[in-house]
Amino acid sequence: MKGSVIVVGGGTAGMEAAGRLAEEGFSVTLIEKEKELGGHLREWHHLFPDRRPGSEVMSYLKKRIEKVNVITGTTVESFHKKGREFIVSTGNGNSIHGDAMLLTTGFDLFRSERKEEYGYGIYENVITSADLEMMFTKKSVRLKNGEKPERIGLLHCVGSRDEKAGNLYCSKLCCVTAVKQAIELRETLGDSKVFCFYMDMRMGGALYEELYREAQEKYGIGFIRGKISEVSTNINNRLVVKAEDTLAGRPLRMELDMLVLMAGMEMSQTGTRLAESGNLKTGENRFFAPADHHFGSNKSNVKGIFYAGTCTAPMNITETISHARSAAADIAGYLKNSK
Amino acid sequence: MEKFGFSLQKARVINYDSNDRSIVDYVIGREPSLKLCIECGGCSATCTTGMFTHFSLREMNILLKRGENKEVRNKIKQCMLCGKCILVCPRGVNTRNVVFLAKQAFQKYSTHAV
């Protein structure tokens, strides 16, 4: 017996790390609060930048966890350390023991209704990026009245880089998600017109800039540099947005059929609760603060507790899988040395 | 003498070395949040004045930082100090105070008096 690990959160990071640790011969228990594994990945129709179906990554991850003891539909209420051992209490009153813990509690999507000026939950054709992804999955992008949208706006940085929302950080993935979704809107709807309203285009990932270029060249997406200040409706029940076209230096007004809010990522409520109960350090951005930014990004301030994925910072799927693998390596090292 | 319609044009260039940045120094010294502006234009988008006149607070901010004081001095008078821009700003810049302090600075340095 090499040791046991408890993994909290069955999204991309949790599944990858649990699978890898089980492969190494550790006894792994993966606890997920939802009935199904996969976390936010389940909500993605296609991933950026190559528009591969999210389901492909999902089936890869499912194959990874064949040797893992999976417990779904179960929350983690609290945990404590007794000697070297961790004892996790679940919502259904069970206790699970382990030699190490990996927190992969992920992120919550920013609740867009908090930015009331954008009208989410007020105007029926203001939707979020997650809502749009679901429409792509259902293969039906339609307005509330069933009509086809002719002109669509995508607003970047909703709940990110926004002091008023209490989030100073960049969620990093929304820019490229907007570009991907703009392309898919054009593909799905044909002759529609799509505009991205951005503050800065952050195309830092592999193949992101190429996708941006493709959006301009092949799909004729319009890019307007200016943050929308408010949304209203006119007498025809069409949305009216106001922005400054900062590059033209003039105010801009535009009618839209549909507005998509690119919602940012926030520390999950589960993560925050576990941080408080387990005295785990969090950063100014409320995500778990790793022990060292450069060479301890999977380590916490408590020996034997590790992190992986978006519970530490916004990450894409590629980064999450890499981060999960490095967590598995750190945990294997820890268990080897503590025996 | 025959006039050919030629005249000397004043250069459009922002001369960063010779421009006077005392006004922006005065403002930032008292309202450091101005340093945080990322030029998103949210303030100008919501601005009632900007809908009808050539007034853009975002433009004011950048011109102040570059020391293009003459242009700012003329345009800043149009602000009605309603403060809607403060509600919009994602960086938490106290935009109304920026306008107020810029006007104050122009008064103080008599060569720029409003």
Contacts between the chains, C-beta under 8 A, distances in Angstrom:
chain1	res1	chain2	res2	distance
A	117	B	88	7.6
A	157	B	90	7.2
A	161	B	38	7.7
A	161	B	90	6.0
A	162	B	90	4.3
A	163	B	89	7.6
A	163	B	90	6.1
A	163	B	91	5.9
A	163	B	92	3.8
A	164	B	87	8.0
A	164	B	89	7.7
A	164	B	90	6.4
A	164	B	92	7.3
A	199	B	38	6.2
A	199	B	40	4.4
A	199	B	90	7.8
A	200	B	38	7.3
A	225	B	41	7.6
A	226	B	40	6.7
A	226	B	41	4.1
A	226	B	42	7.8
A	226	B	45	6.4
A	227	B	40	4.0
A	227	B	41	6.2
A	227	B	42	4.4
A	227	B	45	7.1
A	227	B	88	7.9
A	227	B	90	6.7
A	228	B	42	7.9
A	228	B	45	6.9
A	229	B	42	4.9
A	229	B	43	7.9
A	229	B	45	3.7
A	229	B	46	3.9
A	229	B	88	4.8
A	230	B	45	7.7
A	230	B	46	6.4
A	230	B	88	7.8
A	242	B	45	4.8
A	242	B	46	6.7
A	243	B	41	6.5
A	243	B	42	7.9
A	243	B	45	4.7
A	244	B	41	3.1
A	244	B	42	7.4
A	244	B	43	7.8
A	244	B	44	3.8
A	244	B	45	4.4
A	244	B	50	7.5
A	244	B	56	6.6
A	244	B	58	6.3
A	245	B	41	7.5
A	246	B	39	5.9
A	246	B	40	7.2
A	246	B	41	4.0
A	246	B	44	7.6
A	246	B	58	6.2
A	249	B	56	6.2
A	249	B	59	6.0
A	250	B	56	7.7
A	251	B	44	6.2
A	251	B	45	6.1
A	251	B	47	7.4
A	251	B	50	5.3
A	251	B	51	5.9
A	251	B	56	7.8
A	252	B	45	7.6
